[in-house]
Amino acid sequence: MSVRVRFAPSPTGALHIGGVRTALYNYLFAKKNEGKFIIRIEDTDQNRYVEGAEDYILKSLEWCGIIPDEGPQTGGDFGPYRQSDRKSLYKEYADRLIAEGKAYYAFDTPEELDEMRERLKEARMANPQYNAISRNQMKNSLTMSAEEVEQRLASDEPYVIRFKMPKNDDVRFKDVVRDWVVVNTTTLDDKVLMKSDGMPTYHLANIVDDHLMEITHVIRGEEWLPSAPLHVLLYEAFGWEAPQFAHLPLLLKPDGNGKLSKRAADQLGFPIFPMNWSDPVTGELSKGFKESGYLPEACMNFLALLGWNPGTEQEMFTMDQLISEFSLERINKSGAKFDIEKAKWFNQQYLKNKLNDELAQMLKEESNVDADMELLSAIAGSMKERITFVSDILENGEFFFSAPSTYDEKTVNKKWTAEAVKKLAEFANEIAKLEMVSPEEAKEKFVAVLATDDTPLGKVMPALRLALTGAGGGPDLMEIISILGTAETVSRINTAIESLKTSN
């Protein structure tokens, strides 16, 4: 059987970066095994449904380069791919479990359920829940006659359908990441499979859909591990072969102390969503990785290594390389620290590897800066070794677009000397004779001026940088001179000489 995997988000809000990693691992596994990657929208919880969330999720995955083979937008042979459009399917399977004595109707009111929990707590029960023990004292089809059940159903009394959990039985399954998992059913409750509104719960819909869509591997977050024994039992109840499970480790806060959350990300000042998300209820805008300046390929490279180990020292992977190298067996059990500084490092590497023209185009689109592409390309080339985001080109290279209006006070006090000013004036006179100058020619002229009286480079270079940029550090000075041009370079040197007092 060919590999078929799914990413099944719920449209209850923005897509968390942990969800993106889950989608990525499913995608990589499918492509590695020449299988199919499916997106299925699990919108059975209508109370938590958020308008616009589904569209946001799909657009975010598209930005990440995680493109489905089948899904609500793509279509496919196993649709519909939205659970609310599959509602009529699930009742049939719930009824089948009831007919076989593996599920039952429960007519308990919310108040009666609360009373049950309080009663079990007072009795010091280890698990105060609706289970194999407590169900015998509740209002359900296990404690009623068939006639009473039929009467209640005929009168449209609200009910749910619960799974009949086997008593004191060990549930065993092998997880690709965690090896054998064993759970005794005494710790499990009789989960609701169909709600009173006629919608299935996640548990039933998930199992039915995975079976009907012929899903071979369920790759999902560790938070679903407690539900896995129930899912295994549901597969057994239906007589279906269960898929292989792989439960992924948690993404942790940067210090490793607890699960990564939006609150933690907000406090530490970094995004947690792939794209900007505006909360439709509060109006709060959460900035995404895209709008913060991260490249999608850098994000995917970074995320892939949060939990998966390639077994080598290699860190930089294209998507094709990730597909080639990925395996579920190399996923770690322990949680992965979300190191935002490492994410920035990946972004730096990908920007360095961009062609200058590509960076120039990105800068043009991002800033609408009024400059021709040739100039922007030259500026990008001089700056790309020093930037983390494309926006840094403008923020740290403002001097390329306008002459400095202020000068770094520390550099003025230490390096703006009479000796330096004399040499700057001589250098300005020399390059004023040229219409254009390359970095190599600029360096040759500068060195020649210093050589007339053996002035050390360090005596003048900081002053030259100060005159041209207003700062004490930055990209290669000779490249700056070449990009600014001789006329602008001479003008800035003369302005600085007129404006600044020498330190001696």
C-alpha positions in Angstrom: 0.0 0.0 0.0 1.4 3.4 -0.9 2.1 6.0 1.8 -0.8 8.4 2.6 -0.5 10.9 5.4 -2.6 13.8 6.5 -2.3 17.1 8.4 -5.6 17.8 10.1 -5.8 21.2 11.7 -8.9 22.6 13.4 -10.0 26.1 12.3 -10.2 27.4 15.9 -7.5 30.1 15.4 -4.2 30.8 13.9 -1.8 28.0 13.0 0.9 27.6 15.7 4.5 27.1 14.5 4.3 23.7 16.2 1.5 22.8 13.8 3.6 24.0 10.9 6.3 21.5 12.0 3.8 18.7 12.1 2.6 19.6 8.6 6.2 19.7 7.5 7.1 16.3 8.8 4.0 14.8 7.2 4.9 16.5 3.9 8.6 15.3 4.1 7.6 11.7 4.9 5.1 11.6 2.1 7.5 13.0 -0.5 10.4 10.8 0.7 8.2 7.7 0.2 6.5 8.9 -3.1 3.2 9.0 -1.3 0.4 11.5 -0.9 0.1 14.4 1.6 -3.4 15.3 2.4 -4.9 18.3 4.3 -8.2 17.7 6.1 -10.0 20.4 8.0 -11.3 19.1 11.3 -14.1 21.5 12.1 -16.4 19.3 14.2 -16.2 21.7 17.2 -18.5 24.3 15.9 -18.5 26.2 19.3 -14.8 27.0 18.8 -14.9 27.6 15.0 -13.2 30.9 14.1 -14.1 32.7 10.9 -11.1 33.1 8.6 -9.0 30.5 10.4 -9.2 27.9 7.7 -8.2 30.3 5.0 -5.3 31.5 7.2 -4.1 27.9 7.7 -4.1 27.1 4.0 -2.4 30.3 3.0 0.2 29.8 5.7 1.1 26.3 4.5 1.3 27.6 1.0 3.8 30.3 2.1 5.8 27.6 3.8 6.0 25.6 0.6 4.0 22.7 2.1 1.6 22.0 -0.8 -1.0 19.2 -0.5 -1.7 16.5 -3.0 -5.3 16.4 -1.8 -7.4 18.8 0.3 -10.3 21.3 0.5 -8.8 23.5 -2.2 -7.0 20.8 -4.3 -9.8 18.2 -4.3 -9.1 14.5 -4.7 -10.6 11.1 -4.8 -11.2 10.8 -1.1 -13.2 14.0 -0.4 -14.9 15.9 1.0 -11.8 17.1 2.9 -13.7 19.2 5.5 -15.3 17.2 8.3 -18.4 19.4 8.4 -19.1 18.4 4.8 -18.8 14.7 5.9 -21.3 14.9 8.8 -23.7 12.4 7.3 -21.0 9.7 7.3 -20.3 9.4 11.0 -23.7 8.5 12.4 -23.6 5.3 10.4 -20.4 4.2 12.1 -21.6 5.2 15.6 -24.8 3.2 15.1 -22.7 0.2 14.0 -20.8 0.3 17.3 -24.1 0.5 19.2 -25.5 -2.4 17.3 -22.4 -4.5 18.2 -22.5 -3.5 21.9 -19.3 -1.4 21.7 -21.0 2.0 22.3 -24.1 3.2 24.0 -26.6 6.1 24.3 -26.1 8.4 27.3 -28.9 10.7 28.3 -27.2 12.4 31.3 -27.7 16.1 31.8 -24.7 18.4 32.5 -26.0 18.7 36.1 -26.1 14.9 36.5 -22.5 14.7 35.1 -21.4 17.3 37.6 -23.1 15.4 40.5 -21.4 12.1 39.3 -17.9 13.8 39.4 -18.5 15.2 42.9 -19.8 11.9 44.2 -16.7 10.1 42.9 -14.4 12.7 44.3 -16.1 12.3 47.7 -15.6 8.5 47.5 -11.9 9.2 46.8 -12.0 7.4 43.4 -8.7 7.6 41.6 -10.4 8.5 38.3 -13.6 10.5 38.9 -14.8 10.1 35.3 -17.5 8.4 33.2 -16.0 4.9 32.9 -16.5 1.2 33.2 -17.4 1.5 36.9 -19.5 4.7 37.0 -21.5 4.1 33.9 -23.5 1.5 35.7 -25.0 4.2 37.9 -25.8 6.7 35.1 -28.7 7.4 32.8 -27.7 5.4 29.7 -28.8 2.5 27.5 -26.7 0.1 29.6 -28.9 0.8 32.6 -32.2 1.1 30.9 -34.6 -1.3 29.2 -34.7 -1.3 25.4 -38.2 0.1 25.6 -37.2 3.1 27.7 -34.3 3.8 25.3 -36.6 3.7 22.3 -39.0 6.0 24.1 -36.4 8.6 24.9 -35.0 8.5 21.4 -38.5 8.9 19.9 -39.2 11.9 22.1 -36.0 13.6 20.8 -34.5 13.7 24.3 -30.9 15.0 24.0 -28.3 12.3 24.1 -24.7 11.5 23.3 -23.1 8.3 22.1 -20.2 7.0 24.2 -17.6 4.4 23.5 -17.9 1.4 25.9 -14.4 1.1 27.2 -13.3 -2.5 27.9 -12.7 -3.3 31.6 -9.2 -3.7 32.9 -7.5 -4.4 29.6 -4.0 -3.5 28.4 -3.9 -1.5 25.2 -0.6 -2.0 23.4 0.7 -0.3 20.2 4.0 0.5 18.7 4.8 4.2 18.1 7.6 4.9 15.6 9.1 7.6 17.8 8.3 6.1 21.3 8.5 2.4 20.7 5.9 0.3 22.6 3.2 2.1 24.5 1.1 0.2 27.0 -2.0 1.7 28.8 -4.5 -0.1 31.0 -8.2 0.8 30.3 -8.9 1.4 34.0 -7.3 4.8 33.4 -9.5 5.6 30.5 -13.1 7.0 30.3 -16.0 6.3 28.1 -15.3 9.0 25.6 -18.2 10.7 23.7 -18.2 9.7 20.0 -21.3 11.7 18.9 -22.4 14.9 20.5 -25.9 16.0 21.2 -25.9 18.3 18.2 -25.3 15.3 15.9 -21.7 16.2 15.2 -19.0 13.6 15.8 -16.2 14.3 18.3 -12.7 14.4 17.1 -12.1 10.8 18.1 -14.8 9.2 16.0 -14.4 11.5 13.0 -10.6 11.1 13.1 -10.7 7.3 13.0 -13.5 7.1 10.4 -11.8 9.6 8.1 -8.3 8.1 8.4 -9.8 4.7 7.5 -11.9 6.0 4.6 -9.0 8.1 3.3 -6.6 5.1 3.6 -4.2 6.9 5.8 -1.2 4.7 6.4 0.8 6.8 9.0 -0.6 9.2 11.6 2.2 11.7 12.4 1.0 14.2 15.0 2.0 16.1 18.2 2.8 14.5 21.5 -0.4 16.1 23.0 -2.4 13.5 21.2 -0.6 10.5 22.8 -3.1 10.2 25.6 -5.9 9.8 23.0 -4.0 7.1 21.1 -5.1 4.1 23.2 -8.8 5.0 22.5 -8.0 5.3 18.8 -6.4 1.9 18.8 -9.4 0.5 20.5 -11.7 2.1 18.0 -9.8 0.5 15.1 -10.2 -2.8 16.9 -13.9 -2.2 17.5 -14.4 -1.6 13.8 -12.2 -4.5 12.7 -9.9 -2.1 10.8 -6.1 -2.2 10.5 -4.7 0.8 12.5 -2.1 3.1 10.8 1.4 3.4 12.1 1.6 6.1 14.8 4.4 8.6 15.3 3.9 11.2 18.1 6.2 14.1 17.8 8.1 15.8 20.7 6.9 19.1 22.1 8.4 22.4 21.1 9.7 24.0 24.3 10.4 27.5 25.4 14.0 28.7 24.6 15.1 27.8 28.2 13.5 24.4 27.9 11.2 25.1 30.8 7.7 24.2 29.5 5.8 24.1 26.3 6.2 26.9 23.8 3.1 29.1 23.9 1.9 32.4 22.4 2.3 34.1 25.8 5.9 32.9 26.1 6.7 34.1 22.5 5.1 37.5 23.2 7.0 37.9 26.4 10.3 37.1 24.6 9.5 39.2 21.6 9.3 36.7 18.7 6.5 35.4 16.5 4.8 32.1 16.9 2.6 32.1 13.8 3.8 31.8 10.2 1.9 34.9 9.0 0.2 37.9 10.6 -3.0 36.9 12.4 -5.6 39.4 13.5 -7.9 37.9 16.2 -11.5 38.4 14.9 -12.8 38.8 18.5 -10.2 41.0 20.2 -8.7 42.6 17.1 -5.2 41.9 18.5 -2.6 41.6 15.7 0.0 39.0 16.1 3.0 39.4 13.8 4.0 36.4 11.8 7.4 35.0 10.7 6.7 36.2 7.2 6.1 39.8 8.1 9.0 39.8 10.6 11.3 39.2 7.7 12.0 35.5 7.8 12.3 33.6 4.5 10.0 30.5 4.2 13.0 28.3 3.3 14.9 29.4 6.3 11.9 28.7 8.6 11.4 25.2 7.1 15.1 24.4 7.5 15.0 25.6 11.1 11.8 23.8 12.0 12.9 20.5 10.4 15.8 20.3 12.9 13.6 20.9 15.9 13.0 17.3 16.8 14.7 15.5 13.8 18.4 14.7 13.7 19.9 14.0 10.3 22.8 12.1 11.9 25.4 14.4 10.5 26.9 17.8 11.2 25.0 19.3 8.2 22.6 22.2 9.1 21.7 23.8 5.8 19.1 21.8 3.9 17.0 22.7 0.9 13.5 21.2 0.8 14.6 18.6 -1.7 17.5 17.7 0.6 15.2 17.4 3.6 12.9 15.1 1.6 15.9 12.9 0.7 17.3 12.7 4.2 14.1 12.6 6.4 13.0 9.6 8.4 10.6 9.1 11.3 13.2 6.9 13.0 15.5 9.8 13.5 12.9 11.9 15.4 13.8 12.5 19.0 11.5 11.6 21.9 12.5 14.6 24.1 11.2 18.1 23.5 13.1 20.6 21.3 14.0 24.0 22.6 12.8 26.8 20.3 15.9 28.9 19.9 14.9 32.1 18.0 18.5 33.1 17.7 19.1 30.0 15.7 16.1 30.9 13.5 17.8 34.2 12.9 21.0 32.5 12.0 19.3 30.4 9.4 17.7 33.5 7.9 21.2 35.1 7.7 22.6 32.1 5.9 19.8 32.0 3.3 20.1 35.8 2.7 23.8 35.5 2.2 23.2 32.8 -0.4 20.8 35.0 -2.4 21.9 36.7 -5.6 22.3 40.4 -5.2 19.6 41.0 -7.8 17.2 38.8 -5.8 17.9 40.8 -2.6 17.4 44.0 -4.5 14.0 42.8 -5.8 13.0 41.8 -2.3 14.1 45.1 -0.9 12.2 47.0 -3.6 9.0 45.0 -2.9 9.3 45.4 0.9 10.2 49.0 1.1 9.2 50.8 -2.1 12.5 52.6 -1.9 13.1 55.1 -4.7 16.3 53.7 -6.3 17.1 51.9 -9.5 17.7 48.1 -9.4 21.4 48.4 -10.3 22.1 50.6 -7.3 20.0 48.4 -4.9 21.8 45.3 -6.2 25.2 46.9 -5.4 24.0 48.0 -1.9 22.5 44.5 -1.2 25.8 42.9 -2.2 27.8 45.1 0.2 25.4 44.6 3.1 24.3 40.9 2.9 27.1 39.6 5.0 25.8 41.7 7.9 22.0 41.4 7.7 19.5 39.1 9.5 16.5 40.5 7.6 16.1 42.3 4.3 14.8 45.3 6.2 18.3 45.6 7.8 19.7 46.8 4.5 17.7 50.0 4.9 18.0 50.3 8.6 21.7 49.6 8.8 22.5 51.1 5.3 20.5 54.3 5.5 23.7 56.2 4.6 23.6 54.7 1.1 20.4 56.7 0.4 21.1 59.9 2.4 24.1 61.7 3.8 24.6 61.4 7.6 23.0 64.2 9.6 24.7 63.1 12.9 28.0 61.5 13.6 28.9 58.8 16.2 30.2 60.8 19.1 32.6 58.2 20.4 34.3 57.9 17.0 34.5 61.7 16.7 36.2 62.1 20.0 38.7 59.3 19.4 39.4 59.3 15.7 38.5 62.7 14.2 42.0 64.1 14.4 43.8 66.9 12.6 46.0 64.3 10.9 43.0 62.3 9.7 41.3 65.4 8.4 44.4 66.4 6.4 44.5 63.0 4.8 40.8 63.0 4.1 41.1 66.3 2.3 44.0 64.9 0.2 42.0 61.8 -0.6 38.9 63.9 -1.7 41.1 65.9 -4.0 42.4 62.7 -5.6 39.1 60.9 -6.3 37.4 64.2 -7.4 39.5 63.8 -10.6 37.6 60.6 -11.4 34.0 60.3 -12.7 33.6 56.7 -11.4 35.7 54.6 -9.1 35.8 50.8 -8.4 36.5 49.5 -4.9 39.9 48.5 -6.1 40.7 52.0 -7.5 39.4 53.7 -4.4 41.6 51.6 -2.2 44.6 52.2 -4.5 44.1 56.0 -4.2 43.5 55.9 -0.5 46.7 53.8 0.2 48.7 56.1 -2.1 47.6 59.2 -0.1 48.6 57.6 3.1 51.9 56.4 1.7 53.2 60.0 1.0 54.1 60.3 4.7 53.6 56.7 5.9 50.4 57.5 7.8 49.0 54.3 9.3 45.7 53.0 7.9 44.1 52.9 11.4 44.7 56.7 11.8 42.5 57.7 8.9 40.1 54.8 8.0 37.7 55.3 11.0 37.5 59.1 10.2 36.7 58.3 6.5 33.9 55.9 7.6 32.6 58.5 9.9 32.5 61.1 7.2 30.7 58.8 4.7 28.3 57.0 7.0 28.2 58.8 10.3 28.9 55.5 12.1 31.9 53.8 13.6 31.4 50.5 11.8 29.8 48.9 8.8 30.4 47.2 5.4 33.5 47.5 3.3 34.5 51.2 3.0 35.8 51.0 -0.6 32.6 49.3 -1.7 30.7 52.2 -0.1 32.8 54.7 -2.0 32.2 52.9 -5.3 28.4 52.8 -4.7 28.1 56.4 -3.5 30.2 57.6 -6.5 33.1 60.1 -6.4 31.0 63.3 -6.3 28.9 62.2 -3.3 32.0 60.8 -1.5 33.8 64.2 -1.9 30.7 66.1 -0.8 30.4 64.0 2.4 34.1 64.3 3.2 33.9 68.1 2.8 30.7 68.4 4.8 32.3 66.4 7.7 35.4 68.5 7.6 33.4 71.7 7.8 31.0 70.3 10.5 33.2 68.5 13.0 35.9 69.8 15.3 39.1 67.8 15.5 40.1 66.2 18.8 43.6 67.6 18.6 
